[in-house]
Amino acid sequence: MDTDPPTPLAAPLTTTLTRRRLDEALHTLTVTFRGMTAIPEEVNCTCHWGSEEEQALLKVPDVELDPDLLRRTWQAIDWTDHGAVLRRILPQFARELAAGRIDRETVYGLAEAGGSFARGRWQQWPAQQAAAVRDFLDAWWTHALTDPAPPAPAHDVLSVCAEASGTLTPYLDTWTRTTGPVSDAHLILAATEWEYDLLGDDLPWQGNWYDTDRDRLRTDLADWLLTEATPRLASAAAPDELRRRISLLALHDEPRWTHPDWPGYRY
């Protein structure tokens, strides 16, 4: 009797494939934002930000900035046109993020870099530019999930993407689709890092953009951990104590902190 051939399984994502995609996304950023500069009238405080000579470099396209100048540029919150400044530095900024070098420079954690993207309101840029940014964030995140030892921990990469985009949905959807021992190892580490803050009804990273709906991000993250992540934590043999604490996210207020599994946290 004839039978239908089996449905082919999708090829698993590998570090090689996701690294190739990330390299392509970085190249696209370089091409897309080549020749960009800050607006001619852009200025910043020479006492606190830097010299006039350094500010002049932002109005010269495609010149690499030294690491300290790059840091001061993306961290500053008072540019007249933050979007233009971000477009000027974006290819170099993205390369530094992907290489894991930005996290050494932050005050509030790597999520602070996501706030710089958000202040630039990149989703409102011309379609080709916005697509290049979106593809970089997705490629960087996917690579972090498939790399056993990414330059920046996967949960920190997620915080940048969420802060930059104002949403967790596409990135959690990618994590749901990206299964396997490497992705699950990142999940165990992330849940371990997150559970204290989430049990205190707080988002487990610091944001620095006022327009971010932190409550929605926190709720979406907790809901995903309770639904999509819980069976994966079990199958990956995550510690029982961690799994019990994650399950407490389904409770609220007194039922949570009077539960026998409550770890005794004080906030």
C-alpha positions as CSV (number, residue, x, y, z in Angstrom):
1,M,0.0,0.0,0.0
2,D,1.3,3.4,-0.9
3,T,1.9,5.8,1.9
4,D,2.6,9.5,1.9
5,P,6.3,10.3,2.5
6,P,7.1,11.6,5.9
7,T,7.1,15.3,6.4
8,P,10.7,16.5,6.4
9,L,11.8,18.0,9.7
10,A,13.1,21.5,9.7
11,A,16.9,21.6,9.9
12,P,18.0,22.7,13.4
13,L,19.6,26.1,13.8
14,T,23.3,25.8,14.3
15,T,25.8,28.3,15.6
16,T,27.4,28.4,12.2
17,L,24.1,29.3,10.4
18,T,23.1,31.9,12.9
19,R,26.6,33.5,13.0
20,R,26.4,33.8,9.2
21,R,23.1,35.5,9.4
22,L,24.4,37.9,12.1
23,D,27.4,38.7,10.0
24,E,25.1,39.4,7.0
25,A,22.9,41.7,9.3
26,L,26.0,43.6,10.4
27,H,27.1,44.0,6.8
28,T,23.6,45.3,5.9
29,L,23.8,47.9,8.7
30,T,27.1,49.1,7.3
31,V,25.7,49.4,3.8
32,T,22.4,50.9,4.9
33,F,23.9,53.6,7.2
34,R,27.0,54.4,5.2
35,G,27.5,58.2,4.9
36,M,25.2,59.0,7.8
37,T,26.0,62.0,10.1
38,A,24.6,63.9,13.0
39,I,22.7,67.0,12.0
40,P,24.9,70.0,11.3
41,E,23.6,72.0,14.3
42,E,24.0,69.1,16.8
43,V,25.8,70.1,20.0
44,N,26.3,68.8,23.5
45,C,27.8,70.0,26.7
46,T,31.6,70.3,26.3
47,C,31.9,70.2,30.1
48,H,30.2,66.8,30.5
49,W,30.0,65.1,27.1
50,G,33.2,65.9,25.3
51,S,35.1,68.4,23.2
52,E,34.0,70.3,20.2
53,E,36.5,68.2,18.2
54,E,34.8,65.1,19.3
55,Q,31.4,66.5,18.5
56,A,32.7,67.4,15.0
57,L,33.5,63.7,14.4
58,L,29.8,62.9,14.6
59,K,29.3,65.1,11.5
60,V,31.9,63.2,9.5
61,P,30.6,60.0,8.0
62,D,32.0,56.5,8.5
63,V,34.9,57.4,10.8
64,E,35.4,54.9,13.6
65,L,35.1,56.4,17.1
66,D,37.3,55.4,19.9
67,P,35.5,53.1,22.5
68,D,35.1,55.9,25.1
69,L,33.7,58.3,22.6
70,L,31.3,55.7,21.2
71,R,30.1,55.0,24.7
72,R,29.5,58.7,25.5
73,T,27.6,59.0,22.3
74,W,25.1,56.2,22.6
75,Q,24.6,56.8,26.3
76,A,23.8,60.5,26.1
77,I,20.1,61.2,26.4
78,D,20.1,64.9,25.4
79,W,20.9,65.0,21.7
80,T,18.8,67.3,19.6
81,D,18.2,64.6,17.1
82,H,19.1,61.3,18.7
83,G,17.9,59.3,15.7
84,A,20.5,61.0,13.4
85,V,23.3,60.4,16.0
86,L,22.2,56.8,16.3
87,R,22.3,56.3,12.5
88,R,25.8,57.8,12.5
89,I,27.2,55.3,15.0
90,L,24.9,52.3,14.4
91,P,27.2,50.0,12.3
92,Q,30.0,50.4,14.9
93,F,27.6,50.3,17.8
94,A,26.0,47.0,16.6
95,R,29.4,45.4,16.0
96,E,30.5,46.2,19.6
97,L,27.2,44.8,20.9
98,A,27.6,41.6,19.0
99,A,31.1,41.2,20.2
100,G,30.1,41.6,23.8
101,R,32.1,44.7,24.5
102,I,29.3,47.1,25.3
103,D,28.3,45.4,28.6
104,R,31.5,46.5,30.2
105,E,30.6,50.2,29.8
106,T,27.0,50.3,31.1
107,V,25.8,51.6,34.5
108,Y,22.5,49.8,34.6
109,G,23.3,46.7,32.6
110,L,23.3,45.8,28.9
111,A,19.6,46.8,28.6
112,E,20.7,50.4,28.8
113,A,21.9,50.0,25.2
114,G,18.4,49.1,24.1
115,G,17.2,52.4,25.5
116,S,19.5,54.2,23.0
117,F,17.8,52.4,20.1
118,A,14.4,53.3,21.6
119,R,15.3,57.0,21.9
120,G,16.2,56.9,18.2
121,R,12.6,55.7,17.4
122,W,14.1,53.5,14.7
123,Q,10.7,51.9,13.9
124,Q,9.7,55.3,12.4
125,W,12.7,55.5,10.1
126,P,12.4,54.7,6.3
127,A,11.4,51.1,5.7
128,Q,14.9,49.9,4.5
129,Q,16.6,51.4,7.6
130,A,14.0,50.1,10.0
131,A,14.2,46.6,8.4
132,A,18.0,46.6,8.8
133,V,17.8,47.4,12.5
134,R,15.0,44.8,13.0
135,D,17.0,42.1,11.2
136,F,20.1,42.9,13.3
137,L,18.3,42.6,16.6
138,D,16.6,39.3,15.5
139,A,19.9,37.9,14.1
140,W,21.9,38.8,17.2
141,W,19.2,37.3,19.5
142,T,18.9,34.1,17.5
143,H,22.7,33.7,17.5
144,A,22.8,34.2,21.2
145,L,20.3,31.3,21.7
146,T,22.3,28.9,19.6
147,D,25.8,29.8,20.8
148,P,26.9,27.7,23.9
149,A,29.0,30.6,25.1
150,P,27.8,33.9,23.5
151,P,29.8,37.0,24.1
152,A,26.9,38.4,26.1
153,P,24.5,36.1,28.0
154,A,21.4,35.4,26.1
155,H,19.1,36.9,28.7
156,D,21.1,40.2,28.5
157,V,20.7,40.2,24.7
158,L,17.0,39.7,25.2
159,S,16.8,42.7,27.4
160,V,18.5,44.9,24.8
161,C,16.1,43.7,22.1
162,A,13.1,44.2,24.3
163,E,14.1,47.7,25.4
164,A,15.0,48.6,21.8
165,S,11.7,47.4,20.4
166,G,9.3,48.0,23.2
167,T,8.1,44.4,23.1
168,L,9.2,40.9,24.0
169,T,6.7,39.1,21.7
170,P,8.9,38.4,18.6
171,Y,11.9,37.4,20.6
172,L,10.0,35.1,22.9
173,D,8.4,33.5,19.8
174,T,11.9,32.9,18.5
175,W,12.9,31.3,21.8
176,T,9.8,29.1,21.6
177,R,10.9,27.8,18.2
178,T,14.6,27.5,19.1
179,T,14.8,24.3,21.0
180,G,17.6,22.0,22.1
181,P,20.2,21.7,24.8
182,V,21.9,25.0,24.1
183,S,18.8,27.1,24.1
184,D,17.5,25.3,27.2
185,A,20.8,25.9,29.1
186,H,20.3,29.6,28.4
187,L,16.7,29.3,29.6
188,I,17.8,27.8,32.9
189,L,20.4,30.5,33.4
190,A,17.8,33.2,32.5
191,A,15.2,31.9,34.8
192,T,17.7,31.7,37.6
193,E,18.7,35.4,37.0
194,W,15.0,36.5,36.7
195,E,13.1,34.8,39.4
196,Y,13.9,37.1,42.3
197,D,12.8,40.3,40.4
198,L,9.7,38.7,38.8
199,L,8.5,37.3,42.1
200,G,8.7,40.9,43.4
201,D,6.6,42.0,40.4
202,D,9.5,43.8,38.8
203,L,11.1,43.5,35.3
204,P,14.5,41.8,35.8
205,W,16.5,44.5,34.0
206,Q,16.9,48.2,34.3
207,G,15.5,50.3,31.4
208,N,16.3,53.9,30.8
209,W,13.6,54.9,28.3
210,Y,10.4,56.5,29.8
211,D,8.2,55.3,27.0
212,T,8.7,51.6,27.8
213,D,5.7,49.8,29.2
214,R,7.6,47.8,31.9
215,D,4.5,46.3,33.4
216,R,3.5,44.8,30.0
217,L,7.0,43.4,29.4
218,R,7.1,41.9,32.9
219,T,3.7,40.3,32.5
220,D,4.5,38.9,29.0
221,L,7.8,37.5,30.4
222,A,6.1,35.9,33.4
223,D,3.3,34.4,31.2
224,W,5.9,32.9,28.8
225,L,7.8,31.3,31.6
226,L,4.7,29.8,33.0
227,T,3.5,28.4,29.7
228,E,6.2,27.8,27.0
229,A,9.2,27.7,29.3
230,T,7.9,25.5,32.2
231,P,7.9,22.2,30.3
232,R,11.3,22.9,28.9
233,L,12.7,23.6,32.3
234,A,11.4,20.2,33.4
235,S,12.7,18.3,30.4
236,A,16.1,20.1,30.7
237,A,16.3,18.9,34.4
238,A,16.3,22.4,35.8
239,P,16.7,22.4,39.6
240,D,13.4,21.6,41.4
241,E,13.7,24.7,43.6
242,L,13.9,26.9,40.5
243,R,10.9,25.3,38.9
244,R,8.9,25.7,42.1
245,R,9.8,29.4,42.2
246,I,8.8,30.0,38.6
247,S,5.5,28.3,39.3
248,L,4.8,30.9,42.0
249,L,4.4,33.5,39.2
250,A,0.9,32.1,38.7
251,L,0.0,33.4,42.1
252,H,-0.4,37.0,43.2
253,D,-0.1,39.0,46.4
254,E,-0.8,37.1,49.6
255,P,-1.3,33.6,48.0
256,R,2.2,33.9,46.5
257,W,4.1,35.0,49.6
258,T,2.3,32.7,52.0
259,H,2.8,29.7,49.8
260,P,5.0,26.9,51.3
261,D,7.4,27.3,48.4
262,W,7.9,31.1,49.0
263,P,11.7,31.6,49.3
264,G,11.4,34.3,52.0
265,Y,12.5,37.2,49.8
266,R,12.1,40.7,51.2
267,Y,11.8,43.6,48.8
